[in-house]
Amino acid sequence: DKSNLPVLLREGPSYGCSIVHSTFTGICAIIFFVQCIPMDAAVKYSVIPFGMMEVNCIFMGYLIYDFFHVVSQYPKLGGMDLLAHHVVFRI
């Protein structure tokens, strides 16, 4: 349907960026979780798997970027529920 083309061109890159970041950080989280399964409880809470801090920085940086993008496009990309979603993740 050609009537949705302007919306896709305007909002598509934002959704594409979200998909890439969420897929990357989600896969890394699964890898880190699997790495921690065989560890003893004392080690599990005192050792940070290699790369975890970097992935956390990528996630938080993207979350901040996306929050301001949603605010600048409010309410086109989402309502208060989406803003609350980003704020809660930052807490």
N, C-alpha and C positions, 0 to 999 in steps of 0.2 A: 504494500500500500504506500503510495507516494506521499500521502498526507503525513506520515510519521517520519519521513526522511529528515526534515529540519530538526526535529526533536532528537533523532538518532545522531545527527552530525553535531548538535550542540552538547548533548549529554553523554554520548557514547564514550569519548575518551576518559571521562571521569569514572564510568563503570568499568572500563577496561583496566584502568590503573588500580581500581579497588580489587578487581579479580586477581591481577598479578600479585599485588602485595598480600592479599589474604591467602592465596594459594601458597606462596613462598613461606610466609611466617607459619602457616598451618602445618605444612610439611616439616619444617624445622622443629616445631613444637612436638610433633609425633616422634621424630628422631630423638630429640632430647629425652622425651618420656621413656622411650624404649631403652635408651642408654642407662637411665636411672633405675630401671626395674631390678636388675641383679644386685644393686648396691645395698650394703647394710644401711639401716636407718641413720646411724651416726654420720656415715659418709655422705649419704644422699642429701642431707641438709647442710653440709659444710663444703661440698665441692660443686663448683659450677662447671658444667660441661663446656668444652672448647667451642667457642662461637656463640654461646647463648647471650652474652651481653651485647654482642654486635647485632644479633637478630632482634633483641629487645629494643635497641636504639633505632633500628630500621622501623619496627612496628610503632614505637611511640612517635617518631618523626612523621611517619605517614598519618598517624591518627591526628596529630596536630594540624598537618597540612589539610587533611580531609575535613576537619572541624571548621576551619576558616573558609574552605571552599563551600561547604554546606551553608555557612552563615552568609557568605557573599551571594549565594544563589537562592537564599530562603524566599519563599517556600517551594520553589521549583523542584528541588532535588529531594525534599522531605520536610516534614513538619517538626514539631517540638519533640516527638518521639525519637527522631534521628539525632537531634541535638543532645537530648538526654543520654542516648546511647553512647555518644562520643565523650560526654562529660563523665559518665560512670566508669568508662574504661580508663580514664585518666586518674581516677581516685585510687 
